[in-house]
Amino acid sequence: MSVSNFLFKSLTALALVVSVNAMADDMSLSSLDPKEPCPRPDYPRASLANEEQGATTISLLVGVDGKVTDSRIDKSSGFKNLDKATLKLAQCKFKPVLKDGKPDPTWISLEYDWKLD
């Protein structure tokens, strides 16, 4: 793969679909904190070279301060490198979920779609 092709593929847009698993109806939905930058995971070089694509679903435990305190892979993309790279989203900060008006630690689910254009 040429360097220009590598750069082009690594700069392609990746879709981040956030779906929140709320445990109770009175919880507000957690979302990315718009005041905090959320680094997009880099496409792993080996995955680029092998033209690997797929969607990884992860769960993140968002604490009362909006920081992720735990993470896990729920559904693999089928490629270890893509799954591992997706876990870098645990570095993002989220708005805490509110339960009865107070921040409450809550698991949220994120699906990250790895696509080569």
Contacts in CASP RR format, 6 or more apart in sequence:
PFRMAT RR
TARGET T0000
AUTHOR 0000-0000-0000
METHOD contacts of the structure
MODEL  1
MSVSNFLFKSLTALALVVSVNAMADDMSLSSLDPKEPCPRPDYPRASLAN
EEQGATTISLLVGVDGKVTDSRIDKSSGFKNLDKATLKLAQCKFKPVLKD
GKPDPTWISLEYDWKLD
1 9 0 8 1.000
1 48 0 8 1.000
1 49 0 8 1.000
6 45 0 8 1.000
6 48 0 8 1.000
9 43 0 8 1.000
9 48 0 8 1.000
9 116 0 8 1.000
9 117 0 8 1.000
10 42 0 8 1.000
10 43 0 8 1.000
10 48 0 8 1.000
12 43 0 8 1.000
12 115 0 8 1.000
12 116 0 8 1.000
12 117 0 8 1.000
13 117 0 8 1.000
14 40 0 8 1.000
14 41 0 8 1.000
14 43 0 8 1.000
14 112 0 8 1.000
14 113 0 8 1.000
14 114 0 8 1.000
14 115 0 8 1.000
15 112 0 8 1.000
15 113 0 8 1.000
15 115 0 8 1.000
16 40 0 8 1.000
16 89 0 8 1.000
16 110 0 8 1.000
16 111 0 8 1.000
16 112 0 8 1.000
16 113 0 8 1.000
17 110 0 8 1.000
17 111 0 8 1.000
17 112 0 8 1.000
17 113 0 8 1.000
18 31 0 8 1.000
18 32 0 8 1.000
18 108 0 8 1.000
18 110 0 8 1.000
18 111 0 8 1.000
19 109 0 8 1.000
19 110 0 8 1.000
19 111 0 8 1.000
20 29 0 8 1.000
20 30 0 8 1.000
20 31 0 8 1.000
20 97 0 8 1.000
20 108 0 8 1.000
20 109 0 8 1.000
21 59 0 8 1.000
21 107 0 8 1.000
21 108 0 8 1.000
21 109 0 8 1.000
22 29 0 8 1.000
22 97 0 8 1.000
22 106 0 8 1.000
23 106 0 8 1.000
24 99 0 8 1.000
26 99 0 8 1.000
26 100 0 8 1.000
27 97 0 8 1.000
27 98 0 8 1.000
27 99 0 8 1.000
27 104 0 8 1.000
27 106 0 8 1.000
28 97 0 8 1.000
28 98 0 8 1.000
29 97 0 8 1.000
30 62 0 8 1.000
30 66 0 8 1.000
30 94 0 8 1.000
30 95 0 8 1.000
30 96 0 8 1.000
30 97 0 8 1.000
30 106 0 8 1.000
30 108 0 8 1.000
31 94 0 8 1.000
31 95 0 8 1.000
32 38 0 8 1.000
32 92 0 8 1.000
32 93 0 8 1.000
32 94 0 8 1.000
32 95 0 8 1.000
33 66 0 8 1.000
33 92 0 8 1.000
33 93 0 8 1.000
33 94 0 8 1.000
33 95 0 8 1.000
36 92 0 8 1.000
36 93 0 8 1.000
38 89 0 8 1.000
38 91 0 8 1.000
38 92 0 8 1.000
38 93 0 8 1.000
39 88 0 8 1.000
39 91 0 8 1.000
39 92 0 8 1.000
41 85 0 8 1.000
41 86 0 8 1.000
41 88 0 8 1.000
41 89 0 8 1.000
41 112 0 8 1.000
42 85 0 8 1.000
43 85 0 8 1.000
43 114 0 8 1.000
43 116 0 8 1.000
44 81 0 8 1.000
44 82 0 8 1.000
44 84 0 8 1.000
44 85 0 8 1.000
46 52 0 8 1.000
46 81 0 8 1.000
47 79 0 8 1.000
47 81 0 8 1.000
47 82 0 8 1.000
47 85 0 8 1.000
47 114 0 8 1.000
48 116 0 8 1.000
50 79 0 8 1.000
51 116 0 8 1.000
52 77 0 8 1.000
52 79 0 8 1.000
52 81 0 8 1.000
52 82 0 8 1.000
52 114 0 8 1.000
53 77 0 8 1.000
53 114 0 8 1.000
53 115 0 8 1.000
53 116 0 8 1.000
54 77 0 8 1.000
54 78 0 8 1.000
54 79 0 8 1.000
54 82 0 8 1.000
54 113 0 8 1.000
54 114 0 8 1.000
54 115 0 8 1.000
55 75 0 8 1.000
55 77 0 8 1.000
55 111 0 8 1.000
55 112 0 8 1.000
55 113 0 8 1.000
55 114 0 8 1.000
56 73 0 8 1.000
56 75 0 8 1.000
56 76 0 8 1.000
56 77 0 8 1.000
56 82 0 8 1.000
56 83 0 8 1.000
56 86 0 8 1.000
56 111 0 8 1.000
56 112 0 8 1.000
56 114 0 8 1.000
57 73 0 8 1.000
57 74 0 8 1.000
57 75 0 8 1.000
57 109 0 8 1.000
57 110 0 8 1.000
57 111 0 8 1.000
57 112 0 8 1.000
58 71 0 8 1.000
58 72 0 8 1.000
58 73 0 8 1.000
58 74 0 8 1.000
58 86 0 8 1.000
58 87 0 8 1.000
58 89 0 8 1.000
58 90 0 8 1.000
58 109 0 8 1.000
58 110 0 8 1.000
58 112 0 8 1.000
59 71 0 8 1.000
59 72 0 8 1.000
59 74 0 8 1.000
59 107 0 8 1.000
59 108 0 8 1.000
59 109 0 8 1.000
59 110 0 8 1.000
60 68 0 8 1.000
60 70 0 8 1.000
60 71 0 8 1.000
60 89 0 8 1.000
60 90 0 8 1.000
60 94 0 8 1.000
60 107 0 8 1.000
60 108 0 8 1.000
60 110 0 8 1.000
61 68 0 8 1.000
61 69 0 8 1.000
61 70 0 8 1.000
61 71 0 8 1.000
61 105 0 8 1.000
61 106 0 8 1.000
61 107 0 8 1.000
62 68 0 8 1.000
62 69 0 8 1.000
62 94 0 8 1.000
62 96 0 8 1.000
62 97 0 8 1.000
62 105 0 8 1.000
62 106 0 8 1.000
62 107 0 8 1.000
62 108 0 8 1.000
63 69 0 8 1.000
63 96 0 8 1.000
63 103 0 8 1.000
63 105 0 8 1.000
63 106 0 8 1.000
64 96 0 8 1.000
64 103 0 8 1.000
64 104 0 8 1.000
64 105 0 8 1.000
65 96 0 8 1.000
65 103 0 8 1.000
66 93 0 8 1.000
66 94 0 8 1.000
66 95 0 8 1.000
66 96 0 8 1.000
66 103 0 8 1.000
67 93 0 8 1.000
67 94 0 8 1.000
68 90 0 8 1.000
68 91 0 8 1.000
68 92 0 8 1.000
68 94 0 8 1.000
69 105 0 8 1.000
71 87 0 8 1.000
71 89 0 8 1.000
71 90 0 8 1.000
73 83 0 8 1.000
73 86 0 8 1.000
73 87 0 8 1.000
74 109 0 8 1.000
75 111 0 8 1.000
76 83 0 8 1.000
77 83 0 8 1.000
77 86 0 8 1.000
77 114 0 8 1.000
79 114 0 8 1.000
82 114 0 8 1.000
86 110 0 8 1.000
86 112 0 8 1.000
86 114 0 8 1.000
89 110 0 8 1.000
89 112 0 8 1.000
94 108 0 8 1.000
96 103 0 8 1.000
96 104 0 8 1.000
96 106 0 8 1.000
97 103 0 8 1.000
97 104 0 8 1.000
97 105 0 8 1.000
97 106 0 8 1.000
97 108 0 8 1.000
98 104 0 8 1.000
99 106 0 8 1.000
END
